[in-house]
Amino acid sequence: MRKMVLSLMSVATVALAGCNSPSPSQPTEAGASAPASAATAAAPATLANEVSGTISLRDPAPQLSPSATLVVNLVDVSATASGSAPLASKTAPAGSFPQSFELKFDPAQEKPADLYVVQVTLTDGDRHYVMPIQAPVLTQGHKNVVSIQLLAEQTPGEKVLAAFNDVQKQIGGMKVSNGTKLDANISRGWQVFRQAGEVKFIRELVDYGDKGFTSTDYAYKNGNPWAVVQQTKPNHDAKPTSVDSAGWDDSGTLVLKQHLVGSNMQVLDDSTAANLHKQAVSILNLATGGKNK
């Protein structure tokens, strides 16, 4: 009887041991069955190798010419990267807008601590388009897809014309003097506008009889002409048949060149611009008695 009890206890012990032994499909320690997951977690993250987005023009935008050129750069703008070459660059004819772009680069050249931006410039003759807002990408939590708007800047000629119009609006508060001169078949009259003892503006009316009439505004800086707008008419009371505008920057380079006939704007030829400059010098000398002030 005792042998039978011992045998039963032995069987029970073996059975309990069998229940507590690890299953082949179960880990004996936490994480022991996850070598693949550990390897995945340890693998380095895949780095981006391109940035992309869309480029549009902020309205209203002048019509682009076929020669317009678009340049897109991916640039490191960190202080430590000053003067470094773009990480990626693309130059192409501008085409139409809005348009998409892609810039591929070598991710090994990316520095995670640096700041990268997409820089876009559009050039169409004298006109430049710029980004009023930066477009950061890649690092510091920024996305790799951006939407960029370009804003048209004034051309050098438009800047001169805008400054001329500003002076023209101010002549009512300037000191004014008048003069006239009669030549054979030509009647000439003018007004000189001075500020702080300096000639700023001259308005000249010239009647050529049956050959027509001109009304010309001249603007001056430091005794030198910098902008001229001349209206040509059949007579004093008629509407202009043409308007010629010429202007020069501070270096003396001709930058404003407009010949307007009706609503048709054309480029003023250099010889006509040179003649307007000559007229501006001549009337300044005549109206000031050679003092030019």
Salt bridges, closest charged atoms under 4 A:
GLU50 OE1 - LYS104 NZ 2.52
GLU158 OE2 - ARG127 NH2 2.64
GLU198 OE1 - LYS200 NZ 3.85
GLU204 OE2 - ARG188 NH1 2.63
ASP217 OD1 - ARG203 NE 2.75
ASP237 OD1 - HIS236 ND1 2.98
ASP244 OD1 - HIS259 ND1 2.42
